[in-house]
């Protein structure tokens, strides 16, 4: 049955994208490929209203407001996703939005080009990028990021606001703590627990449990130093 343009707009979810950096364009691209979203625009704290963030085909996507003006562009059918790589900033934005709109509709974005096997739970606001594989029994928390071509094996737990860079591999039964990050091409051995607010450096091999609030790096990964909650790691 042919669906006219009016009806198609009616069944599509309206969605806002928070953030305007390079990663936001990746998330926008994934959303457009899913095809059941109508992207309203970007919400950003630095760029002015009307700033063009992305162009795909003949469509242009702009900043429409900052968080303080959110109520003016949101209704009960509006959803949102935070397209920012930094775990701490995603958490900060979530808290800021929910102070204004307590029951805001956070949307999980799951690429059409990833593999999610059976019995996997994925929290609101989480983004899963093309090429990712998430195996059976995994629990991925709220506002997580599973990046390009990462392989998350069976029964992993990724706590809220955690993330991994591209091409990460985890064995079975790995626990990744809240606001923790697995760097590009890092590997985590099965049964290993990585604490909260901990960063694993790129290409590291994690064979033992890692403490909270720490930076680990190397093969095998060793603790380099302590780190603060809001310390930048995507530089």
C-alpha positions, 0 to 999 in steps of 0.5 A: 500500500502506498503511504502518502507524505502526510501519513508517513510524517504521522508515524515517524518519531520526532527526534532531537540530537544533542551535541554538534561535534563530529560524532553527532554527524555519525549518529545523524547518519545512523538515524537517517538510515533507520528511516522511521525518525523525523530529525527536528534538529540539533540542541547545542550549548555553544553554537548559535540557532540556525548553525548548519551541523550536517548535510545529507543529500538535499537535507540540511540539519541545523541547531534549533536551540540550547537546552534552556529553550528545550520546552519551546521545541518539545512535545509529548511525541518528541524524543532525543539522543545525546550524540557526544562521545564523552561519558561525563558530558553525556551524563551532565547533559542528561541531568540538565535536560531532566531537570527541565523535562523530568520525563523526557523521551530518551531514544536508543539508536541501534544501527541497521548494520549491527548484530544484536543477538537474542536476550540482549537488554539495551537502555534508553539513550544508548547508541550502537554504531554500524558493525558492532556485534553484541552477543546473547545475555548482554545488558547495556545500560542507559546512555552508553555508546558501542562504537564502530565494529566493536565485538561485545561477547556474551553476558557482558554488563556495560553500566550507564554512561559507559562506552567503547571506541571502534574495534574493541573486543571483549570476552564473555562476562566482562563488566564495564563500570559507570562512565568508563571507557574502553579505548580504540582496539583495546581487548578485555579478557573474559571475566574481567571487571573494569571499575567506574570512571576508568579509562583503558588506553587504545590497543591495551590488553586487559587481563585483570580487574581494574580499579575505579577512577583509574587510567590503564594502558599497555599489554598487559594493561597496568595502572598508570595513574588515578583520574578525576570524574570530569577529566577529558580522555577524547583528545 
